[in-house]
Structure formats: C-alpha cells, structure tokens
C-alpha cells in the first residue's frame, strides 16, 4: 500500500511573484526581467518543504490564447521561478474560456494528484483570486486566500483562511496539515 503525499498548490502571480496591478486588476509580469519574487516567499517555501509538502504551482495564463503574451515568455518566467525557488512542478493552463484545467476548474490539481500520488484532502491551495480558491475547494483541498485588495467580485466558496502574504499562510498550513492537525479556521 502506497502512502499518499501532501502538497501545497500555489498560484503564481500575486502569490510567488509580484503582479502588476492596474485599475485594481492584477496582471502577470511581461517578461522574466520584470519578475520579482515577493518578500518572504523563499523562506515560506523552505518551511513548507521541510514539513514534507510537495510545492506545485498551478497557474492560468490565458494571455497566450488571447495573443497578448507569448508561450515562451511564460515558460521563461517559470524557469526563473524554478531556478530561485524549491518548486516540484509548475502546471500551466494557456486556455481562455471554460477548460477542465483552467481555474476555477480543478483539472490541474487533479492532474498533479494523479501524477504525484497526492492526497488532496490533506493538501492546500493558496491563491490571490477567487478562481484559485474555487479550484482548491472543488478538488477537495483546504484553501488559503491571499487578500491583495483587488477590485474584483469574490465568487468562490469561503476560504479556510485569509491572509495578506504567503508567509502568513505557513502557520495555518503547518498546524492544519499535520496528521490530527486542528480543523477549520485560520488560527
């Protein structure tokens, strides 16, 4: 019998690296050179890795389908993040529209769970937009919302925890991710 693994699924822009916010709406960096890892992210990921979590990025990048970004630029940004952070995988959905892989659908999380043998009920989804939280909830993960104050309507299941940055999410994840960890709440 194989023991299933635990994971922290992470959105990319706004969670790991700084987004560009215009008129209250977040946008990904336009190039690898514009990609800035947010303060505290390397340390937060190191703590999660030390606790035994897989670290898997799941990111929507619909600008490729829309023709406003090139796939090779998205891949170069991902490579920059891989080189700087202890990530196990980066899954990308380039589709625009309703796709099983595009958040709020849980396809990327389900794909990773199958590939890596992940117990989704013992895993977490961390994101800065409602689509991230909804994808995590639909996959059966606990969810952590990074409230960046974007000007958009929140249309998802309530998150299990709301914080301002990834570092603030770590205590919740560590407390609730251990076998027999505390249920519910952000405490």
C-alpha positions as CSV (number, residue, x, y, z in Angstrom):
1,X,0.0,0.0,0.0
2,X,1.4,3.4,-1.0
3,X,1.2,6.4,1.3
4,X,-0.3,9.4,-0.4
5,X,1.7,12.6,-0.3
6,X,0.7,16.1,0.8
7,X,1.0,19.2,-1.4
8,X,0.7,22.9,-1.3
9,X,-0.7,24.1,-4.6
10,X,0.3,27.7,-5.3
11,X,-0.9,30.2,-7.8
12,X,2.0,32.0,-9.4
13,X,1.3,35.7,-9.9
14,X,0.4,37.5,-6.7
15,X,1.5,34.6,-4.5
16,X,5.1,33.8,-5.5
17,X,5.9,36.9,-7.6
18,X,4.6,40.4,-7.7
19,X,1.7,41.2,-10.1
20,X,1.3,44.4,-11.9
21,X,-2.0,46.0,-10.7
22,X,-3.8,48.4,-13.0
23,X,-7.2,49.8,-12.1
24,X,-7.4,47.2,-9.3
25,X,-6.9,44.3,-11.5
26,X,-3.8,42.0,-11.4
27,X,-1.6,41.2,-14.4
28,X,1.3,38.9,-14.8
29,X,4.8,40.3,-15.4
30,X,5.5,40.9,-19.1
31,X,9.0,39.3,-19.0
32,X,11.4,37.3,-16.9
33,X,13.3,40.6,-16.2
34,X,10.1,42.1,-14.6
35,X,9.5,39.0,-12.5
36,X,10.1,39.9,-8.8
37,X,9.8,37.2,-6.1
38,X,7.7,38.6,-3.3
39,X,9.4,39.1,0.1
40,X,9.3,36.1,2.4
41,X,8.4,33.6,-0.3
42,X,11.7,31.7,-0.4
43,X,11.6,31.3,3.4
44,X,7.9,30.3,3.4
45,X,8.5,27.6,0.8
46,X,11.6,26.3,2.6
47,X,9.4,25.8,5.8
48,X,6.7,24.0,3.8
49,X,9.3,21.8,2.1
50,X,10.9,21.0,5.4
51,X,7.5,19.9,6.7
52,X,7.3,17.4,3.8
53,X,4.9,19.2,1.4
54,X,5.3,19.0,-2.3
55,X,5.2,22.5,-3.8
56,X,3.2,22.7,-7.0
57,X,2.4,25.8,-9.0
58,X,-0.9,25.9,-10.8
59,X,-1.3,29.0,-13.0
60,X,-3.8,30.3,-15.6
61,X,-2.0,32.1,-18.4
62,X,-4.9,33.0,-20.8
63,X,-3.0,35.9,-22.3
64,X,-1.2,33.3,-24.6
65,X,-4.6,32.3,-26.1
66,X,-5.6,35.9,-26.3
67,X,-2.4,36.7,-28.2
68,X,-1.1,39.3,-25.8
69,X,1.7,37.1,-24.4
70,X,4.0,34.5,-26.0
71,X,4.2,31.0,-24.5
72,X,8.0,31.1,-24.5
73,X,7.9,34.2,-22.3
74,X,5.6,32.4,-19.8
75,X,7.9,29.5,-19.8
76,X,11.0,31.7,-19.3
77,X,9.2,33.3,-16.2
78,X,8.5,29.8,-14.9
79,X,12.1,28.8,-15.4
80,X,13.3,31.9,-13.5
81,X,11.0,30.9,-10.6
82,X,12.1,27.3,-10.7
83,X,15.8,28.4,-10.5
84,X,15.1,30.6,-7.5
85,X,12.5,28.5,-5.5
86,X,12.2,24.9,-4.4
87,X,9.2,24.0,-6.6
88,X,8.4,20.5,-7.6
89,X,6.3,21.3,-10.6
90,X,4.7,24.2,-12.5
91,X,1.5,23.4,-14.3
92,X,0.1,26.0,-16.7
93,X,-3.2,26.4,-18.4
94,X,-2.9,28.5,-21.5
95,X,-6.6,28.3,-22.4
96,X,-9.0,31.2,-22.4
97,X,-12.6,30.1,-21.7
98,X,-14.0,27.1,-20.0
99,X,-11.4,24.3,-19.9
100,X,-11.2,21.5,-17.3
101,X,-7.7,22.6,-16.5
102,X,-8.5,26.3,-16.2
103,X,-9.2,27.5,-12.7
104,X,-11.8,27.7,-11.2
105,X,-12.0,24.1,-12.5
106,X,-9.8,21.7,-10.6
107,X,-8.1,20.0,-13.6
108,X,-4.5,21.0,-12.9
109,X,-4.8,19.9,-9.2
110,X,-6.4,16.6,-10.2
111,X,-3.6,16.0,-12.8
112,X,-0.9,16.7,-10.2
113,X,-2.6,14.5,-7.6
114,X,-2.6,11.6,-10.1
115,X,1.0,12.2,-11.2
116,X,2.5,12.6,-7.8
117,X,0.2,10.4,-5.6
118,X,-1.2,13.4,-3.7
119,X,-3.9,13.2,-1.0
120,X,-6.0,16.2,-1.9
121,X,-7.9,16.2,1.4
122,X,-4.5,16.6,3.2
123,X,-3.4,19.4,0.8
124,X,-3.8,23.1,0.4
125,X,-4.5,25.6,-2.4
126,X,-3.0,29.1,-1.9
127,X,-4.2,31.9,-4.2
128,X,-4.9,35.6,-4.6
129,X,-8.0,35.3,-6.7
130,X,-11.4,33.7,-6.2
131,X,-10.7,31.2,-9.1
132,X,-7.8,29.8,-7.1
133,X,-9.9,29.2,-4.0
134,X,-12.8,27.7,-6.0
135,X,-10.4,25.3,-7.8
136,X,-8.9,24.2,-4.5
137,X,-12.4,23.7,-3.0
138,X,-13.6,21.7,-6.0
139,X,-10.5,19.5,-5.7
140,X,-11.2,18.8,-2.0
141,X,-8.2,20.8,-0.6
142,X,-8.2,23.3,2.2
143,X,-7.9,26.8,0.9
144,X,-5.9,29.9,1.8
145,X,-6.8,33.3,0.2
146,X,-4.2,35.9,-0.1
147,X,-6.2,39.1,0.1
148,X,-4.4,41.6,-2.1
149,X,-7.3,44.0,-2.3
150,X,-8.0,43.6,-6.0
151,X,-11.1,45.3,-7.4
152,X,-13.0,42.1,-8.4
153,X,-16.0,40.3,-7.0
154,X,-15.2,37.3,-4.9
155,X,-17.4,34.4,-6.3
156,X,-16.0,31.3,-4.6
157,X,-16.6,29.1,-1.7
158,X,-15.4,30.8,1.5
159,X,-11.6,30.1,2.1
160,X,-10.5,28.2,5.1
161,X,-8.1,31.0,5.9
162,X,-7.4,34.6,4.7
163,X,-4.0,36.2,5.0
164,X,-2.0,39.0,3.3
165,X,1.0,37.1,2.1
166,X,2.4,33.5,1.8
167,X,4.5,33.8,4.9
168,X,1.3,34.4,6.9
169,X,-0.2,31.2,5.5
170,X,2.6,29.0,6.7
171,X,1.5,28.6,10.3
172,X,-2.1,27.7,9.2
173,X,-0.8,25.1,6.8
174,X,1.7,23.6,9.3
175,X,-0.9,23.5,12.0
176,X,-3.7,22.0,9.9
177,X,-1.5,19.9,7.6
178,X,-0.1,17.6,10.3
179,X,-1.9,14.3,10.9
180,X,-4.5,15.1,13.5
181,X,-4.0,18.9,13.0
182,X,-6.6,21.3,14.1
183,X,-9.7,21.5,11.9
184,X,-11.1,24.6,10.3
185,X,-10.3,28.3,11.0
186,X,-7.3,30.4,10.4
187,X,-5.9,30.1,14.0
